Amino acid sequence: MNNYDWSGGGMAALGVLGILIWAFFTLLGLVMAVLWLLTPFAVFAIRRRVDEQQAILLRIEQRLAQLVERDRSLPPPSPPPAA
């Protein structure tokens, strides 16, 4: 009572599907291998930018410290006038 037809087109289509799946995973593996090999170079390229940002942040922090010191030397503000 089995209505499956195993003698033709169905198996051929499965063969093509298997080849397509194999090709997909092969290409995916190649892309991942290339990305894996290029990752260290990207990290070292980013390092220079991170160092530049750190220098900028240090200058900003120093400037903020100067502003805080200048603000501490000012007299306190007068209270607002009564309405």
N, C-alpha and C positions, 0 to 999 in steps of 0.2 A: 504494500500500500504506500510505497514511497514514490512520490511524484517528481523527484529531482531528476533532472537530465544532466548527467555527468559527461556527456559525450561531445562536447563542442565548445561553443562560444563562451560559456561561463568560466571555464578554466583558463582560456586564452586571455580573457579580460583580467583575471586574477594575476596572471603572469605579468601583464603590463602594469598593473597596479603595484605589484611587488617591485618592479624595476623603478617605477616612479618614486616609491617610498625609499628605496635604496639610494637613488640619486639625490633625493631631498636631504636625507641624513648625511650623505657624503659631503654635499655642499655645505650643510650646516656645520659639520665637523671641520671642514677646511677654513671656513670663516672664523670659527671659534679658535682654531689653532693660530691663525694670523693675528687675531686680536690678542691672544695670550702672549704672543711673541712681541707685540708692539707696546704692551702695557708698561713695561719698565721705562721705556723712552718717554712715554707720556708723563709718567710720574716725575722723572727728572726735569722735564720741560716745565712742569707746573711749579717745581721747587723754587725756581728763580722768581716767579711771580709772587709766590707766597712770601719770600724774603722781602721783596719790594713793598708788599702790603704791610708787613710787620714794621718796616722802617717808617712808613707813613703813619701807622697807628701810634707808634712811639712818639712821633712829633706831635700828633694831636693830643696825646696824653700829657706831654710836657706843656703844651700851650694851655690846656685846661687847668693844669696845676698853677700856672702863672695867673690865670684869670681868677681862680679861687683865692689865691694869696692877695691879689689886688682888691678883690671884693671884701676880704676880711679887714683890710686897712681902711675902708670907707666907713664913715659914720652911719649909724642905723638910719633907716628912712623915717621921716616924720609921719605921724599918724594922719590919715585922711581927714579932711575938714568935716565937721558935723553938718548934716543936712538940715 
